Amino acid sequence: MKLKYDFAVREICGENVAVAVGEGSRVYHNIISLNETARDIFRLIQEGKDEDDIVVAMLKEYDVTEEKLRPEVQALIGKLREEGLLID
C-alpha cells in the first residue's frame, strides 16, 4: 500500500495538514487535516507500511489497545481509498 501522490505533512497554526506536492499537486488540490494520531498513521503509509505494520508501530508509540487503535487505522486508510489516494 502506498500513496498515489507525494504529500508534505506540516503543522500550520497548530494543525497538522497533508498537501500534495510535485505532480500530485496538479491533480489533488485538497488539504487533508490530521490529528496527531492520523498524522503518525499517514507518515507510516508514506513509508509504504501496510495496516498490520502500522498497528504494530503505533502500539509501540501510544498507550492504547489494538482494539481501539486498529479501527482508527482502518478509518484513515478507508478515507484515503475513498479519495482515490491509495495504491495497493
C-alpha positions as CSV (number, residue, x, y, z in Angstrom):
1,M,0.0,0.0,0.0
2,K,1.3,3.4,-0.9
3,L,0.0,6.9,-1.6
4,K,-0.7,7.8,-5.2
5,Y,1.0,11.2,-4.8
6,D,3.7,12.7,-2.8
7,F,2.5,14.7,0.2
8,A,4.1,17.2,2.6
9,V,2.9,16.8,6.1
10,R,3.3,20.0,8.2
11,E,2.0,21.7,11.3
12,I,0.4,25.0,10.4
13,C,-1.0,27.2,13.2
14,G,-1.2,24.2,15.5
15,E,-3.0,22.0,13.0
16,N,-1.4,19.0,11.1
17,V,-2.1,19.0,7.4
18,A,-1.1,17.0,4.4
19,V,-0.8,18.7,1.0
20,A,0.0,17.0,-2.3
21,V,3.3,18.2,-3.8
22,G,5.0,17.8,-7.1
23,E,2.9,16.4,-10.0
24,G,0.3,15.3,-7.5
25,S,-0.5,19.0,-6.7
26,R,-1.7,19.4,-10.2
27,V,-4.4,16.7,-9.7
28,Y,-5.2,16.7,-6.0
29,H,-6.0,20.1,-4.6
30,N,-7.4,19.3,-1.2
31,I,-5.8,19.8,2.1
32,I,-6.0,16.9,4.5
33,S,-6.4,17.8,8.1
34,L,-4.9,15.3,10.5
35,N,-5.0,14.9,14.3
36,E,-1.8,13.7,16.0
37,T,-2.6,10.0,15.6
38,A,-3.7,10.4,12.0
39,R,-0.5,12.3,11.2
40,D,1.6,9.4,12.5
41,I,-0.5,6.9,10.6
42,F,-0.3,9.0,7.4
43,R,3.5,9.1,7.7
44,L,3.7,5.3,8.1
45,I,1.6,5.0,5.0
46,Q,4.0,7.3,3.2
47,E,6.8,4.8,4.2
48,G,4.8,2.1,2.4
49,K,3.7,0.2,5.6
50,D,0.6,-2.0,5.4
51,E,-2.2,-2.0,8.0
52,D,-0.6,-4.6,10.3
53,D,2.8,-2.8,10.2
54,I,1.1,0.5,11.1
55,V,-0.8,-1.0,14.0
56,V,2.4,-2.6,15.4
57,A,4.4,0.6,15.1
58,M,1.6,2.7,16.6
59,L,1.2,0.3,19.6
60,K,4.9,0.9,20.4
61,E,4.3,4.7,20.4
62,Y,0.9,5.1,22.0
63,D,-0.6,3.7,25.3
64,V,-3.6,2.2,23.6
65,T,-5.1,-1.2,22.9
66,E,-5.1,-2.8,19.5
67,E,-8.9,-3.0,19.7
68,K,-9.1,0.8,20.0
69,L,-6.3,1.6,17.5
70,R,-7.0,-0.7,14.6
71,P,-10.4,0.9,13.8
72,E,-8.7,4.3,13.6
73,V,-6.0,3.0,11.3
74,Q,-8.7,1.3,9.1
75,A,-10.8,4.6,9.1
76,L,-7.9,6.7,7.8
77,I,-7.0,4.0,5.2
78,G,-10.7,3.8,4.1
79,K,-10.9,7.6,3.8
80,L,-7.8,7.7,1.7
81,R,-9.1,4.9,-0.5
82,E,-12.4,6.8,-1.0
83,E,-10.4,9.8,-2.1
84,G,-8.6,7.6,-4.6
85,L,-5.2,8.3,-2.9
86,L,-4.0,4.8,-2.2
87,I,-2.4,2.3,-4.5
88,D,-2.4,-1.3,-3.2
